[in-house]
Each structure stands twice: as C-alpha cells, then as structure tokens.
Amino acid sequence: MKLVDLVLIAICSLLLVVAVALELSPVAVRVCLGLAFVLFFPGYSLVAALFPRRSDLNSVERLALSFALSLALVPLVGLLLNFSPWRVSLWPVLICVGLVIAACTFAAAVQRLVLPPGEAFLADIRLGFGPLRPGRVLFATSALIVASLLALAAAVYLEFSAGRQDEEFTEFYLLGSGGKLEDYPRSVSAGEEASVVIGLTNREGRSATYRIDSATDDASATLLSLSLADGERKEFSLGIRLTKPGERQRMDFLLFKDGDAAPYRSLRMFVDVTGPSEPAATVVDPTTAPPETRSPADEAPAVFIKVLDDVSGDGQIRQAVP
C-alpha cells in the first residue's frame, strides 16, 4: 500500500482537530497527537513530497529530515502568524500547520501514484489490509484531507463566533511623541513642554463612555471625556509642562468607564525635571479663578497638561484642563 503512512498522518491530524475542538479526554491522547502534529508530521509530509522515490533517501535519513524540517517549519509558521492579525495562539497555529501538512501530504500522494511500480517510497507499515487500487487510495486520502479542512473550518467558526464573549475589555495605552513605544519624556527642563500620545480602543462589545484624568503627587484634573462605539479607537496628543524640579516625578493617567467612581485602567509615567524652580505648587485652571484673586503661582502651575490634537481623527472632546 503506497500511501499507508500518508493516510495515517491525515487520520491522526483529523483526530487531533476533533479532540481539541471538543476538548475530549484523556489529555494524554491530545498531548501525544499534538507533539506528533508539531514535531513530526510537517517535516515528514514535506520530505514525502520532495523525495517520493524509494531511492532518494533511506528510512533513517527520512526520519532525521522529518524532525529537522518540522523544527524549521513550525517556528516559521509562528513567525508569520506573529505579524498577522490572528497572532500566535492555539487555533491559528493548528490551522496553518494543518494546511501545510495537508498540502504536502496531497502532493506526496499524487507523486507516488504517478511513479512506476517499485519506484515510489513504501513505508514498512502493515495494517492487515488487502491490496487496494491506486484510484481508491487517492480518493480515500483526498477525502481525509477534505474532512480535516472542514473540521478546521468548523473549529475556526466556533472559536470566532462563540468564543469572544468573555473577552470584553478596553485598550488603554501611552505612546511616545512619535506614536511608538519609545521616545517617552524621561528628563525635561523645568518649564519645558513635552508631549506624549494617549490612546484607547473600545473592545467591550458595545458603546461606552470614558473619562481620562491626570493625577500627580500634588493634584488631579480631568483631561477629556468621550464616547466610543465598539471597535472604535482614539489617540490624543497631550502637552505636558512641569515647572517644579525633582527626580522621578510621578504622573498617573486614570481611565474611568461609564461613570464608575473607581478607575477602570491606569497608566503611570515618571519624569525627571531639572532646572530652577518656578513659583508654583498646584494644578489650577486659570479660567475658573476670579481676576482679582489670581496670583503669580496661579499663572504658573507646577503641572500643566493640555490636549493638543486628536491624532486618530475627528471626535467630540470636552477638554477640562487648558
């Protein structure tokens, strides 16, 4: 039987998909199938497709290449997934590795069947079956591959249609002035304005209202309030000016959702401020103080934060700090 090894790989791959999708027990069976699926099946099927003749390689060379190519293929699949929208997780890896195995297995099966009798590689696996016609074997192998792909498709549908209900959250992040995870203001001179980008993405599965506050050791104030639809993202450029010298001055950004009293998310940043101190001690809003009561300290607050720009597009913002 020319394709007994390829048929076994297709059956075991299908059994693994079903076992993972249905969370079947015992776990040891899934672990064994999973190890073979990752460490052996991809390389073996690729070797079978590249070297279909008996004279190409001996059994020891085929086994060695099977493990070596598996160790090369699976990390490559993971690397490609890391730069894709699906990222590296169970089902994307299972799907992509399964597709590699299915494509290589089908190519190997076709090449073996078209080779003259006696030239194709024949695995020494005896299952007690009688002789089968090549057409029937090809049909059975193709059916198993199609069944595996259908099982993968069903698992993907179940994962992305019903498995997202528990993953409700809001992304809240802080970026440098260039909109990247770098170039944060670490050290500034007193009175010098620095900028950061603060952003949030609604993944709650519904619309939500948010309020972002800033808090320091001396005072706190509301920066902005806004509403986001499900899946909507907003990023805002903030201008920060500190006038009181000191090392590791703490600055917190607090996210409140749907009017809750407790913060839903929080971010923290430390800044070293160098240079002479300006006469200031608190965060104030000059527009709310009567003209006759303003003092030099009020005109030069110790921490000054303002929303410079909505860098992700137009949006309704209520700015509470000038």
BELBELQUI-V78496 format. One record per residue. N is the residue number from 1. RES is the residue in one letter. PHI is phi in whole degrees, 0 to 359 (none if undefined). Layout:
n=N res=RES phi=PHI
n=N res=RES phi=PHI
This chain:
n=1 res=M phi=none
n=2 res=K phi=294
n=3 res=L phi=247
n=4 res=V phi=298
n=5 res=D phi=292
n=6 res=L phi=290
n=7 res=V phi=296
n=8 res=L phi=297
n=9 res=I phi=297
n=10 res=A phi=297
n=11 res=I phi=295
n=12 res=C phi=295
n=13 res=S phi=295
n=14 res=L phi=296
n=15 res=L phi=297
n=16 res=L phi=295
n=17 res=V phi=299
n=18 res=V phi=295
n=19 res=A phi=296
n=20 res=V phi=288
n=21 res=A phi=296
n=22 res=L phi=265
n=23 res=E phi=54
n=24 res=L phi=285
n=25 res=S phi=256
n=26 res=P phi=280
n=27 res=V phi=293
n=28 res=A phi=301
n=29 res=V phi=293
n=30 res=R phi=295
n=31 res=V phi=294
n=32 res=C phi=297
n=33 res=L phi=296
n=34 res=G phi=294
n=35 res=L phi=296
n=36 res=A phi=295
n=37 res=F phi=297
n=38 res=V phi=267
n=39 res=L phi=264
n=40 res=F phi=229
n=41 res=F phi=301
n=42 res=P phi=299
n=43 res=G phi=293
n=44 res=Y phi=295
n=45 res=S phi=294
n=46 res=L phi=291
n=47 res=V phi=298
n=48 res=A phi=296
n=49 res=A phi=284
n=50 res=L phi=280
n=51 res=F phi=232
n=52 res=P phi=282
n=53 res=R phi=275
n=54 res=R phi=297
n=55 res=S phi=278
n=56 res=D phi=292
n=57 res=L phi=216
n=58 res=N phi=271
n=59 res=S phi=298
n=60 res=V phi=296
n=61 res=E phi=296
n=62 res=R phi=295
n=63 res=L phi=295
n=64 res=A phi=297
n=65 res=L phi=295
n=66 res=S phi=298
n=67 res=F phi=293
n=68 res=A phi=296
n=69 res=L phi=290
n=70 res=S phi=298
n=71 res=L phi=294
n=72 res=A phi=269
n=73 res=L phi=287
n=74 res=V phi=296
n=75 res=P phi=299
n=76 res=L phi=296
n=77 res=V phi=299
n=78 res=G phi=297
n=79 res=L phi=296
n=80 res=L phi=294
n=81 res=L phi=294
n=82 res=N phi=297
n=83 res=F phi=260
n=84 res=S phi=255
n=85 res=P phi=295
n=86 res=W phi=275
n=87 res=R phi=60
n=88 res=V phi=266
n=89 res=S phi=210
n=90 res=L phi=302
n=91 res=W phi=289
n=92 res=P phi=302
n=93 res=V phi=294
n=94 res=L phi=299
n=95 res=I phi=293
n=96 res=C phi=292
n=97 res=V phi=295
n=98 res=G phi=298
n=99 res=L phi=293
n=100 res=V phi=298
n=101 res=I phi=297
n=102 res=A phi=297
n=103 res=A phi=294
n=104 res=C phi=292
n=105 res=T phi=296
n=106 res=F phi=295
n=107 res=A phi=296
n=108 res=A phi=295
n=109 res=A phi=297
n=110 res=V phi=296
n=111 res=Q phi=294
n=112 res=R phi=295
n=113 res=L phi=288
n=114 res=V phi=271
n=115 res=L phi=285
n=116 res=P phi=298
n=117 res=P phi=303
n=118 res=G phi=93
n=119 res=E phi=267
n=120 res=A phi=290
n=121 res=F phi=294
n=122 res=L phi=233
n=123 res=A phi=290
n=124 res=D phi=275
n=125 res=I phi=235
n=126 res=R phi=251
n=127 res=L phi=251
n=128 res=G phi=86
n=129 res=F phi=275
n=130 res=G phi=283
n=131 res=P phi=296
n=132 res=L phi=242
n=133 res=R phi=288
n=134 res=P phi=302
n=135 res=G phi=295
n=136 res=R phi=291
n=137 res=V phi=296
n=138 res=L phi=298
n=139 res=F phi=296
n=140 res=A phi=295
n=141 res=T phi=296
n=142 res=S phi=297
n=143 res=A phi=297
n=144 res=L phi=295
n=145 res=I phi=295
n=146 res=V phi=297
n=147 res=A phi=297
n=148 res=S phi=297
n=149 res=L phi=295
n=150 res=L phi=295
n=151 res=A phi=296
n=152 res=L phi=297
n=153 res=A phi=297
n=154 res=A phi=296
n=155 res=A phi=295
n=156 res=V phi=297
n=157 res=Y phi=299
n=158 res=L phi=295
n=159 res=E phi=294
n=160 res=F phi=269
n=161 res=S phi=264
n=162 res=A phi=247
n=163 res=G phi=268
n=164 res=R phi=258
n=165 res=Q phi=291
n=166 res=D phi=274
n=167 res=E phi=257
n=168 res=E phi=250
n=169 res=F phi=199
n=170 res=T phi=235
n=171 res=E phi=281
n=172 res=F phi=223
n=173 res=Y phi=216
n=174 res=L phi=234
n=175 res=L phi=238
n=176 res=G phi=288
n=177 res=S phi=297
n=178 res=G phi=271
n=179 res=G phi=77
n=180 res=K phi=235
n=181 res=L phi=280
n=182 res=E phi=195
n=183 res=D phi=61
n=184 res=Y phi=289
n=185 res=P phi=290
n=186 res=R phi=263
n=187 res=S phi=218
n=188 res=V phi=225
n=189 res=S phi=274
n=190 res=A phi=301
n=191 res=G phi=88
n=192 res=E phi=280
n=193 res=E phi=269
n=194 res=A phi=246
n=195 res=S phi=225
n=196 res=V phi=223
n=197 res=V phi=243
n=198 res=I phi=245
n=199 res=G phi=218
n=200 res=L phi=210
n=201 res=T phi=229
n=202 res=N phi=275
n=203 res=R phi=235
n=204 res=E phi=274
n=205 res=G phi=82
n=206 res=R phi=197
n=207 res=S phi=288
n=208 res=A phi=212
n=209 res=T phi=254
n=210 res=Y phi=227
n=211 res=R phi=225
n=212 res=I phi=247
n=213 res=D phi=248
n=214 res=S phi=251
n=215 res=A phi=217
n=216 res=T phi=235
n=217 res=D phi=294
n=218 res=D phi=259
n=219 res=A phi=199
n=220 res=S phi=218
n=221 res=A phi=202
n=222 res=T phi=273
n=223 res=L phi=272
n=224 res=L phi=197
n=225 res=S phi=229
n=226 res=L phi=198
n=227 res=S phi=241
n=228 res=L phi=231
n=229 res=A phi=283
n=230 res=D phi=299
n=231 res=G phi=86
n=232 res=E phi=280
n=233 res=R phi=236
n=234 res=K phi=225
n=235 res=E phi=230
n=236 res=F phi=231
n=237 res=S phi=272
n=238 res=L phi=247
n=239 res=G phi=262
n=240 res=I phi=237
n=241 res=R phi=229
n=242 res=L phi=247
n=243 res=T phi=247
n=244 res=K phi=256
n=245 res=P phi=296
n=246 res=G phi=161
n=247 res=E phi=271
n=248 res=R phi=48
n=249 res=Q phi=285
n=250 res=R phi=277
n=251 res=M phi=223
n=252 res=D phi=253
n=253 res=F phi=240
n=254 res=L phi=250
n=255 res=L phi=252
n=256 res=F phi=248
n=257 res=K phi=241
n=258 res=D phi=53
n=259 res=G phi=75
n=260 res=D phi=295
n=261 res=A phi=282
n=262 res=A phi=265
n=263 res=P phi=298
n=264 res=Y phi=273
n=265 res=R phi=218
n=266 res=S phi=213
n=267 res=L phi=231
n=268 res=R phi=225
n=269 res=M phi=222
n=270 res=F phi=244
n=271 res=V phi=227
n=272 res=D phi=270
n=273 res=V phi=247
n=274 res=T phi=245
n=275 res=G phi=110
n=276 res=P phi=292
n=277 res=S phi=280
n=278 res=E phi=268
n=279 res=P phi=292
n=280 res=A phi=202
n=281 res=A phi=213
n=282 res=T phi=224
n=283 res=V phi=271
n=284 res=V phi=225
n=285 res=D phi=249
n=286 res=P phi=301
n=287 res=T phi=286
n=288 res=T phi=265
n=289 res=A phi=267
n=290 res=P phi=300
n=291 res=P phi=303
n=292 res=E phi=285
n=293 res=T phi=257
n=294 res=R phi=290
n=295 res=S phi=234
n=296 res=P phi=303
n=297 res=A phi=294
n=298 res=D phi=292
n=299 res=E phi=285
n=300 res=A phi=231
n=301 res=P phi=297
n=302 res=A phi=291
n=303 res=V phi=229
n=304 res=F phi=232
n=305 res=I phi=234
n=306 res=K phi=217
n=307 res=V phi=277
n=308 res=L phi=274
n=309 res=D phi=195
n=310 res=D phi=269
n=311 res=V phi=279
n=312 res=S phi=253
n=313 res=G phi=132
n=314 res=D phi=289
n=315 res=G phi=194
n=316 res=Q phi=278
n=317 res=I phi=235
n=318 res=R phi=253
n=319 res=Q phi=274
n=320 res=A phi=254
n=321 res=V phi=241
n=322 res=P phi=290
